[in-house]
Amino acid sequence: MKIKYIIGILLLCWIVCSSFTPHKYYVAVTQMDLVPQKKRVEITSRIFIDDFEKALTKKFKQKPNITTSNELPEAEEWIKQYITEKIKVSINNKLQRIEYLAKEIDGDVIIIYTKIAISKKINTFEIYNSLLTETFQEQQNIVHTNINGNKKSFLMTNTKFNEKIDY
């Protein structure tokens, strides 16, 4: 009985102590899909709101409050500017213009919708993604692509921002 009591206390102590250890993951996920019938690449980025707000606050020197009724009027423009600086796409070796469409809140995640209009067949697709890397050293950006029916996934970090796919 005494052994079970001691093991129980040690297990409880381990659980309590491990819950105080800071262990935060910094991850954003971006999906890029070619939609031929709409003649565009649709891009959806999912970013934790608190991390995204820290990056926007660092860049623009003011907290945007994007999840509250106190959202700053310029917050939407800041989001557009930040996303187009941090995500870049070249198609057939030509840098493309990314058009911001909308944002949506899903729990503790902000979902940002953008697109690239296309008119030619995609032979090469190059991705640059540095979301939040200026704010978090440990930031990882997962990028999933579905271009020309080929699905690929990449991990981008603060030392690896680019990937190029040849079709």
VENCORRA-V797676 format. One record per residue. N is the residue number from 1. RES is the residue in one small letter. SS is DSSP state (@ for helix, = for strand, . for the rest). D_CENTER is the distance of its C-alpha to the mean C-alpha in whole Angstrom. Layout:
# VENCORRA-V797676
((N & RES & SS & D_CENTER) (N & RES & SS & D_CENTER))
This chain:
# VENCORRA-V797676
((1 & m & . & 52) (2 & k & @ & 51) (3 & i & @ & 49) (4 & k & @ & 46) (5 & y & @ & 46) (6 & i & @ & 45) (7 & i & @ & 43) (8 & g & @ & 41) (9 & i & @ & 41) (10 & l & @ & 39) (11 & l & @ & 37) (12 & l & @ & 36) (13 & c & @ & 36) (14 & w & @ & 33) (15 & i & @ & 31) (16 & v & @ & 32) (17 & c & @ & 31) (18 & s & @ & 28) (19 & s & @ & 26) (20 & f & . & 27) (21 & t & . & 25) (22 & p & . & 22) (23 & h & . & 19) (24 & k & . & 15) (25 & y & . & 12) (26 & y & . & 9) (27 & v & = & 7) (28 & a & = & 3) (29 & v & = & 4) (30 & t & = & 5) (31 & q & = & 9) (32 & m & = & 12) (33 & d & = & 15) (34 & l & = & 19) (35 & v & = & 21) (36 & p & @ & 24) (37 & q & @ & 26) (38 & k & @ & 24) (39 & k & . & 24) (40 & r & = & 20) (41 & v & = & 17) (42 & e & = & 14) (43 & i & = & 11) (44 & t & = & 9) (45 & s & = & 5) (46 & r & = & 5) (47 & i & = & 4) (48 & f & = & 8) (49 & i & @ & 10) (50 & d & @ & 12) (51 & d & @ & 10) (52 & f & @ & 9) (53 & e & @ & 13) (54 & k & @ & 14) (55 & a & @ & 12) (56 & l & @ & 13) (57 & t & @ & 17) (58 & k & @ & 17) (59 & k & @ & 17) (60 & f & @ & 19) (61 & k & . & 21) (62 & q & . & 21) (63 & k & . & 19) (64 & p & . & 18) (65 & n & . & 18) (66 & i & . & 16) (67 & t & . & 17) (68 & t & . & 20) (69 & s & . & 23) (70 & n & . & 24) (71 & e & . & 21) (72 & l & . & 22) (73 & p & . & 23) (74 & e & . & 21) (75 & a & @ & 17) (76 & e & @ & 17) (77 & e & @ & 18) (78 & w & @ & 16) (79 & i & @ & 12) (80 & k & @ & 14) (81 & q & @ & 15) (82 & y & @ & 12) (83 & i & @ & 9) (84 & t & @ & 12) (85 & e & @ & 13) (86 & k & @ & 10) (87 & i & = & 9) (88 & k & = & 13) (89 & v & = & 15) (90 & s & = & 18) (91 & i & = & 21) (92 & n & . & 24) (93 & n & . & 24) (94 & k & = & 23) (95 & l & = & 20) (96 & q & . & 19) (97 & r & . & 18) (98 & i & . & 15) (99 & e & = & 16) (100 & y & = & 15) (101 & l & = & 16) (102 & a & = & 15) (103 & k & = & 13) (104 & e & = & 14) (105 & i & = & 14) (106 & d & = & 14) (107 & g & . & 15) (108 & d & . & 13) (109 & v & = & 10) (110 & i & = & 9) (111 & i & = & 9) (112 & i & = & 9) (113 & y & = & 11) (114 & t & = & 12) (115 & k & = & 15) (116 & i & = & 17) (117 & a & = & 21) (118 & i & . & 23) (119 & s & . & 26) (120 & k & . & 27) (121 & k & . & 27) (122 & i & . & 24) (123 & n & . & 25) (124 & t & = & 22) (125 & f & = & 19) (126 & e & = & 17) (127 & i & = & 13) (128 & y & = & 12) (129 & n & = & 8) (130 & s & . & 9) (131 & l & . & 6) (132 & l & . & 8) (133 & t & . & 10) (134 & e & . & 13) (135 & t & . & 13) (136 & f & . & 12) (137 & q & . & 14) (138 & e & . & 13) (139 & q & . & 9) (140 & q & = & 8) (141 & n & = & 6) (142 & i & = & 7) (143 & v & = & 8) (144 & h & = & 11) (145 & t & = & 14) (146 & n & = & 17) (147 & i & = & 19) (148 & n & . & 23) (149 & g & . & 23) (150 & n & = & 21) (151 & k & = & 18) (152 & k & = & 16) (153 & s & = & 14) (154 & f & = & 12) (155 & l & = & 11) (156 & m & = & 10) (157 & t & . & 11) (158 & n & . & 13) (159 & t & . & 16) (160 & k & . & 15) (161 & f & . & 13) (162 & n & = & 14) (163 & e & = & 16) (164 & k & = & 18) (165 & i & = & 20) (166 & d & = & 23) (167 & y & . & 25))
